[in-house]
Amino acid sequence: MKKIFIILISVTSFIACKNDPKSESTEAITETIDDRTEKQSDGLTLLKGEFIYYADAAVLQTHKQMYAVVVDKKMHELDEMAKAFKNEVTDFVEVEIRGKITPKPENEEGWPFRIEIKEILNVNAAKESSEVVKLGKE
């Protein structure tokens, strides 16, 4: 009788201990998701890079990737802000934006991903590069 009682207590405590860590980890994940700010939960991506809009094509070049920029009202707003920092029409400007990244449609040419601008955070003049070659009449 004593042996059965000890085995029953051992099995019960083993099962009870096994369930505790699972409930704690679930609570930790829930707390992490709930602690996110509204901007972190909206599905948009923060991108910093060089932006150019020329001849009906807009491009954003980050340190890792090139993105085609969806030409819409927000992109034109960014282009108007960028004009203040350009010396030439073909100059890049440094931008910080938030947007939605999508893969390009299969029937289109261009960069593998597109960005639809949702929020413009910052626009600055691009850093001068000594490697720029300009062609044309002087």
C-alpha positions in Angstrom: 0.0 0.0 0.0 2.9 2.3 0.9 4.6 1.7 -2.5 1.4 2.5 -4.5 0.9 5.7 -2.5 4.6 6.8 -3.2 4.3 6.0 -6.9 1.0 7.9 -7.1 2.5 11.0 -5.5 5.6 10.8 -7.7 3.5 10.5 -10.9 1.2 13.3 -9.8 4.1 15.7 -9.0 5.9 14.8 -12.3 2.8 15.6 -14.3 2.1 18.8 -12.4 5.7 20.0 -12.9 5.6 19.2 -16.6 2.7 21.6 -17.2 4.0 24.6 -15.4 6.7 25.7 -17.9 4.3 25.5 -20.8 1.8 27.9 -19.2 4.7 30.4 -18.3 6.1 30.4 -21.9 2.6 31.1 -23.3 2.1 34.0 -20.9 5.5 35.4 -21.9 4.7 35.3 -25.6 1.3 36.9 -25.0 2.9 39.7 -23.0 5.5 40.3 -25.7 2.8 40.7 -28.4 0.7 42.9 -26.1 3.7 45.2 -25.4 4.2 46.1 -29.1 3.3 49.7 -30.0 0.7 50.5 -32.5 3.3 51.3 -35.2 5.1 47.9 -34.6 1.8 46.0 -35.1 0.6 47.7 -38.3 2.6 45.5 -40.7 4.7 48.4 -42.2 8.4 48.3 -42.7 10.8 51.1 -41.8 13.3 51.7 -44.7 16.2 54.2 -44.9 18.0 54.8 -48.2 18.5 56.8 -51.3 15.4 57.8 -53.3 15.1 59.0 -56.9 12.1 59.7 -59.1 13.0 60.3 -62.8 11.1 59.7 -66.0 8.1 58.1 -64.4 10.2 55.6 -62.4 10.8 55.7 -58.7 13.5 53.7 -56.9 14.6 53.3 -53.3 18.1 51.9 -52.7 18.8 50.7 -49.2 22.1 49.3 -48.0 20.9 45.7 -48.8 18.2 46.0 -51.5 16.7 48.0 -54.3 13.0 48.6 -54.4 10.6 49.9 -57.0 8.5 52.6 -55.5 4.8 52.5 -56.3 3.9 55.7 -58.1 1.0 57.2 -56.2 0.0 60.3 -54.2 2.4 59.6 -51.3 5.3 59.0 -53.7 4.6 62.4 -55.4 4.5 64.0 -52.0 8.0 62.5 -51.2 9.3 63.8 -54.6 8.1 67.3 -53.9 9.9 67.2 -50.5 13.0 65.8 -52.2 13.2 68.6 -54.8 14.4 71.0 -52.1 17.6 68.9 -51.6 18.4 68.2 -55.3 20.9 70.2 -57.4 20.2 68.1 -60.5 17.0 66.3 -61.6 19.0 63.0 -61.3 20.3 63.5 -57.8 19.4 61.0 -55.0 18.1 62.2 -51.6 18.4 60.4 -48.3 14.9 59.3 -47.0 13.4 57.5 -44.1 10.0 56.1 -44.8 7.5 53.4 -43.6 5.7 51.3 -46.2 4.3 48.0 -47.3 6.7 45.7 -49.2 5.2 43.4 -51.8 6.8 41.2 -54.5 6.5 42.5 -58.0 3.9 40.9 -60.3 5.4 38.2 -62.5 4.4 40.0 -65.7 6.3 43.2 -64.8 10.0 44.0 -65.3 12.1 45.6 -62.6 13.2 45.0 -59.1 12.0 41.9 -57.2 10.2 43.9 -54.5 8.0 47.0 -54.5 7.4 49.4 -51.7 4.2 51.4 -51.3 4.9 54.5 -49.2 2.5 54.9 -46.3 4.4 57.4 -44.1 7.3 59.8 -44.8 9.5 60.3 -41.7 12.6 62.2 -42.9 14.1 63.7 -46.1 17.7 64.9 -46.3 20.3 65.8 -49.0 22.4 62.8 -50.1 26.0 62.7 -49.1 28.3 63.8 -51.9 30.2 61.1 -53.7 33.5 61.7 -55.6 32.7 58.8 -57.9 29.9 60.6 -59.8 30.6 60.9 -63.6 28.6 63.6 -65.4 28.3 63.5 -69.2 27.2 66.4 -71.2 28.2 69.8 -72.7 29.9 72.4 -70.5 
